[in-house]
Amino acid sequence: MGDITAWRPAVPGISEVFHAHFVDHAYPAHTHDTWTLMIVDDGSVDFGLDRHRHGASGTDTVALLLPPNVFHDGRTATPAGFRKRVLYLDGNMLPETLAGTAVDRPVLTDGLLRHRIGQLHDALGHAGDAFEGESRLAFVRERLNVHLAAGRTRRPGREAARLAVALRELLDARVAQGIALHEASALLRSHPTHLIRCFKQTYGLPPHVYLTGLRVDRARRLLLAGGRPADVATEVGFYDQAHLNRHFRRHVGTTPARYAGHPTS
């Protein structure tokens, strides 16, 4: 048996997050109807994919991508086992035509991709950070397309300021309820990663960070007006009081309760 944590995040396109530490578990041959995106944090794994053996170790530069509906197995390659983090991405997250390339090259050596996957896992580990998770997923998806389809990323041009202002207006109008990245992308007719790049180029920070700052600022005013932290948290758009506490401490340097002089945190 192993140490396992699994959940379904509130981020479109991800059907499951799976974290595990296995010492002697061996996966039999099986398939998924999803793309399997994995990073190994410790140890080494050996796996078979389409009758070919592959291996990967826990490094800062390697990620594994297994396509849907292709048989594969897996087992530890070291006595100490391995620790992994896996994202099961919906089949439509990448074009079906790229499955063949993924079968041929399932081990991706790319430090930036690995870093972005780690950032995505961090965001998915906190309830209420779905907007950040969707944003980080968009960049992971873009990077995977670059590997599999030899694509290129689009850099902001003259339209950057216009798109950034339009997105900022959407965020300003929907601080508490928020907006999904795919909805904003559709409304502004811009690819998600391009929209984020335009916003960051114009304002110096990603849109999810901007939205969090708006919520913290609004929370400060409500707390000073006598609002209870638990009530303020949901009123300004945070998932719960713990979600407010985490971001409030980062922005203000103290808890909401201490900031407003409440007796409990």
C-alpha positions, 0 to 999 in steps of 0.5 A, a space after each residue: 500500500 502507499 500514501 495516497 491523496 486524491 481529489 477533483 478540483 474546481 478547475 475545468 479540464 482536470 478530472 482528478 489530482 492524485 498524489 502518492 508515495 509508493 514503495 512496492 506497488 506495481 501498476 498492471 497494464 491499464 488505460 485512462 480516458 484522460 491525458 496523464 500528466 505526472 511529475 516524480 518528486 522522489 525516486 525513479 519509475 519504470 513504465 511501459 507504454 505501447 510495448 516500449 519501456 521508459 524510465 524517469 527520476 525525480 528531477 527539476 526538469 522532467 515531466 511525463 505525459 501519457 495519452 488517453 486510451 493507450 495501455 501502460 503499466 508502472 513500477 518503482 525502479 528503486 528500493 525506496 519507491 517513488 513519490 509522484 504528483 499526477 494530473 488527469 486532464 480531460 481528453 479534449 485538453 489536447 488534440 487527439 492528433 497529438 497522441 502519437 507524438 506523446 506515445 513516441 516521446 512520453 518523457 518531456 525534459 523541460 524545466 519550465 514545464 516542470 516548474 509550471 506543473 508544480 505551480 499548478 499543483 500548489 494552486 489546486 491544493 487550496 480550495 478557492 483558488 480556482 481562477 489561479 488554477 485555471 490560469 496556470 493550467 492554461 500555461 501548462 496546456 500551452 507548453 504541452 502543445 509546444 512540445 507535441 505540435 512544435 507550436 509557438 507562444 504568441 507575444 502581446 502586441 498593440 492590442 495588449 493594453 486594450 485587452 488588459 483594460 477590458 479584463 480589468 473592468 471584468 474583474 472590477 465588476 465581479 470581485 466577489 463572484 469572480 469570473 472563470 478564465 475561459 469565460 473572460 477569454 470567450 467574452 474578450 475573444 482572446 486565447 487565455 494565455 495571451 489574455 494573461 500575458 497582455 494583462 501582466 505586461 500592462 499592469 505588472 502582475 497576473 490577473 489572479 493576483 490582481 483579483 486577490 488584491 481587490 478582495 483583500 482590500 475590500 475585506 480590510 474595509 469590511 473588517 474595520 467596519 465591524 464585520 466578522 472575519 468568517 462573514 467577510 471572507 465569503 462576502 468578498 469572494 474567498 472560499 472560507 475564513 481560512 482562505 481569507 486568512 492565508 491571503 490576508 496574512 500575505 498582503 497585510 502581515 497579520 490575520 484578519 481578526 488581529 487587524 480589526 481587533 477581534 478577540 479570536 483569529 
